[in-house]
Amino acid sequence: MIKRIWTFKRIILAIITFMCTIIVSVSLQKSIMGTDKLQRDFGVAFLFIVVLVCFLYFLYKLLIPKSFRCMTVVKKYLSFRELKDRINNESFSKVVIDEKKSGKIELYYSSKWIYADEVYIPRKLVLDLIVERKSLYSPFEKLSIATKNGENIVFAIVDIEEAETIIKSLQGIFEEFTLDFNNMRKIQNRLLRKEIKQEFYKRVINKEDFLKESGL
């Protein structure tokens, strides 16, 4: 379930973007350093600069991938390799809930982990299941898993008419999903959520503390 970062597609895109960046850079140099008035058109130069910045941004994103999403909850304490080694020793079961309006919801779980929306969450760090309206007048609700270190992983958008059925199905599998009002209030309030993070990181200082706290 841990995805490769350096896929064939990413490598090809990186090469193409690099070549385009070189071409735009040379064109920019010619437009600025040209010998006649037409070649020194700074309007064209500005356009080249904008395009060059865009290519450099895409190249950066391709060459230096963002932090692995799977590590959202554990990234301060475990390396990618450490997470992968622990996951490889786990046996995961799959939960599929398929409703007409909400579509298919998939979760994976083991005795120690929940895998939701490409994120690995230690079960002992699960604070609660959070349910909130997507927007004020929206007919949909967001389902997310809040953690004791202040993360909130949205894993499904469900139709409000089907939400109760889906939630009951999840609660039948995951005893951690209590729908406690205080937990919901803490996660939805930005200041209270920040306090949760701060308290956790004060208490859990290093990897040993984290492994003990998360039961890993």
C-alpha positions as CSV (number, residue, x, y, z in Angstrom):
1,M,0.0,0.0,0.0
2,I,3.0,2.3,0.3
3,K,3.4,3.8,-3.2
4,R,6.6,4.3,-5.1
5,I,7.7,7.9,-5.6
6,W,10.1,7.5,-8.5
7,T,7.8,5.9,-11.1
8,F,8.6,5.8,-14.8
9,K,6.1,8.5,-15.5
10,R,7.7,10.9,-12.9
11,I,11.2,10.3,-14.4
12,I,10.0,11.1,-17.9
13,L,8.2,14.2,-16.8
14,A,11.3,15.3,-14.9
15,I,13.4,14.9,-18.0
16,I,10.9,16.8,-20.2
17,T,10.5,19.6,-17.7
18,F,14.3,19.9,-17.3
19,M,14.7,20.2,-21.1
20,C,12.0,22.8,-21.4
21,T,13.6,24.8,-18.5
22,I,16.9,24.8,-20.4
23,I,15.2,26.0,-23.6
24,V,13.3,28.8,-21.9
25,S,16.5,29.9,-20.0
26,V,18.4,30.2,-23.3
27,S,15.6,32.1,-24.9
28,L,15.4,34.4,-21.9
29,Q,19.2,35.1,-22.1
30,K,18.8,36.0,-25.8
31,S,15.9,38.3,-25.2
32,I,17.8,40.3,-22.6
33,M,21.3,40.2,-24.1
34,G,20.2,40.8,-27.7
35,T,22.2,43.3,-29.8
36,D,19.2,45.2,-31.4
37,K,16.1,46.9,-30.0
38,L,13.8,44.2,-31.1
39,Q,15.8,41.5,-29.3
40,R,15.9,43.5,-26.1
41,D,12.1,43.5,-25.8
42,F,11.7,43.4,-22.0
43,G,8.0,42.5,-22.3
44,V,9.0,39.3,-24.0
45,A,11.7,38.8,-21.4
46,F,9.1,39.2,-18.6
47,L,7.0,36.5,-20.2
48,F,10.0,34.2,-20.4
49,I,10.7,34.8,-16.7
50,V,7.2,33.9,-15.8
51,V,7.3,30.7,-17.9
52,L,10.8,29.9,-16.5
53,V,9.6,30.2,-12.9
54,C,6.7,27.9,-13.7
55,F,9.0,25.3,-15.2
56,L,11.4,25.6,-12.2
57,Y,8.5,25.1,-9.8
58,F,7.3,21.9,-11.6
59,L,10.9,20.6,-11.8
60,Y,11.3,21.2,-8.1
61,K,8.1,19.3,-7.4
62,L,9.2,16.4,-9.6
63,L,12.8,16.2,-8.3
64,I,12.1,16.8,-4.7
65,P,8.8,15.0,-3.9
66,K,6.7,16.3,-1.0
67,S,6.7,14.4,2.2
68,F,5.1,11.0,1.9
69,R,1.5,11.4,2.6
70,C,1.5,7.9,4.3
71,M,3.7,9.4,7.0
72,T,1.4,12.3,8.0
73,V,0.8,11.0,11.5
74,V,4.2,9.4,12.2
75,K,6.7,11.7,10.3
76,K,8.2,13.4,13.4
77,Y,9.3,10.1,14.9
78,L,9.7,7.4,12.2
79,S,11.6,7.4,8.9
80,F,9.9,6.1,5.8
81,R,12.0,2.9,6.0
82,E,11.1,2.4,9.6
83,L,7.4,2.8,8.8
84,K,7.7,0.4,5.8
85,D,9.4,-2.2,7.9
86,R,6.7,-2.1,10.5
87,I,3.9,-2.2,7.9
88,N,5.4,-5.2,6.1
89,N,5.0,-7.2,9.3
90,E,1.3,-6.4,9.6
91,S,-1.7,-8.4,8.2
92,F,-4.4,-6.0,7.0
93,S,-8.1,-6.6,6.5
94,K,-10.1,-4.5,4.1
95,V,-13.4,-2.7,4.8
96,V,-15.5,-1.7,1.9
97,I,-18.7,0.3,2.3
98,D,-20.6,1.0,-0.9
99,E,-23.6,3.3,-0.9
100,K,-25.6,4.5,-3.8
101,K,-25.1,8.3,-3.3
102,S,-21.8,8.3,-1.3
103,G,-20.0,5.8,-3.5
104,K,-17.3,3.4,-2.3
105,I,-15.4,3.9,1.0
106,E,-12.3,1.7,1.6
107,L,-10.3,1.4,4.8
108,Y,-7.6,-1.1,5.8
109,Y,-6.9,-2.1,9.3
110,S,-4.7,-4.4,11.4
111,S,-4.4,-4.9,15.2
112,K,-2.0,-1.9,15.3
113,W,-2.8,0.3,12.3
114,I,-5.6,1.9,10.3
115,Y,-4.9,2.9,6.7
116,A,-7.2,5.7,5.5
117,D,-6.7,7.9,2.5
118,E,-3.1,6.7,2.0
119,V,-2.2,7.6,5.6
120,Y,-1.0,5.0,8.2
121,I,-2.5,5.8,11.6
122,P,-1.5,3.8,14.8
123,R,-4.7,2.7,16.3
124,K,-3.7,3.7,19.8
125,L,-3.3,7.3,18.5
126,V,-6.8,7.5,17.2
127,L,-8.7,10.1,19.1
128,D,-12.1,9.7,17.4
129,L,-14.2,9.7,14.2
130,I,-15.1,13.3,13.2
131,V,-18.2,14.1,11.3
132,E,-18.8,17.6,9.9
133,R,-20.9,19.2,7.2
134,K,-18.8,19.9,4.1
135,S,-20.2,23.4,3.9
136,L,-23.2,25.2,5.4
137,Y,-25.7,24.2,2.8
138,S,-24.0,21.2,1.4
139,P,-25.9,17.8,1.3
140,F,-22.6,16.1,2.1
141,E,-20.6,15.4,5.2
142,K,-16.9,14.8,5.7
143,L,-15.7,11.8,7.7
144,S,-12.2,12.0,9.1
145,I,-10.0,10.3,11.7
146,A,-8.6,12.6,14.3
147,T,-5.4,11.6,16.1
148,K,-4.0,12.4,19.5
149,N,-1.2,14.4,18.0
150,G,-3.7,16.8,16.4
151,E,-3.9,15.4,12.8
152,N,-7.2,15.1,11.1
153,I,-7.3,12.7,8.1
154,V,-10.4,13.2,5.9
155,F,-11.1,9.8,4.2
156,A,-14.6,10.2,2.8
157,I,-17.3,12.6,1.6
158,V,-20.7,11.0,2.2
159,D,-24.3,11.9,1.4
160,I,-26.0,13.2,4.5
161,E,-28.9,10.8,4.1
162,E,-26.5,7.8,4.1
163,A,-24.1,9.2,6.8
164,E,-25.8,7.5,9.7
165,T,-25.7,4.0,8.1
166,I,-22.1,4.4,7.1
167,I,-21.1,5.7,10.6
168,K,-22.8,2.7,12.3
169,S,-21.0,0.3,10.0
170,L,-17.7,1.9,10.9
171,Q,-18.4,1.9,14.6
172,G,-19.2,-1.8,14.4
173,I,-15.6,-2.4,13.2
174,F,-13.6,0.3,15.0
175,E,-14.2,0.6,18.7
176,E,-12.1,3.8,18.6
177,F,-14.9,5.7,16.8
178,T,-17.0,6.9,19.7
179,L,-18.3,10.2,18.2
180,D,-17.5,12.0,21.5
181,F,-18.7,15.6,21.3
182,N,-15.7,16.9,23.2
183,N,-13.3,15.3,20.8
184,M,-15.2,16.8,17.8
185,R,-15.2,20.2,19.4
186,K,-11.4,20.1,20.0
187,I,-10.6,19.1,16.5
188,Q,-12.9,21.6,14.8
189,N,-11.6,24.5,16.9
190,R,-8.3,25.6,15.6
191,L,-6.9,26.8,18.9
192,L,-8.0,23.7,20.8
193,R,-6.5,21.5,18.1
194,K,-3.2,23.4,18.3
195,E,-3.2,22.8,22.1
196,I,-3.6,19.0,21.4
197,K,-0.6,19.1,19.2
198,Q,1.5,21.1,21.6
199,E,0.6,18.9,24.6
200,F,1.4,15.7,22.6
201,Y,4.8,16.9,21.4
202,K,5.7,18.0,25.0
203,R,4.8,14.6,26.3
204,V,6.1,12.5,23.5
205,I,9.7,13.8,22.9
206,N,11.5,11.1,20.9
207,K,11.0,7.9,19.0
208,E,11.0,5.7,22.1
209,D,8.2,7.8,23.7
210,F,6.3,7.6,20.4
211,L,6.5,3.8,20.1
212,K,5.4,3.4,23.7
213,E,2.5,5.9,23.3
214,S,1.3,4.3,20.0
215,G,1.7,0.7,21.1
216,L,4.1,-0.1,18.3
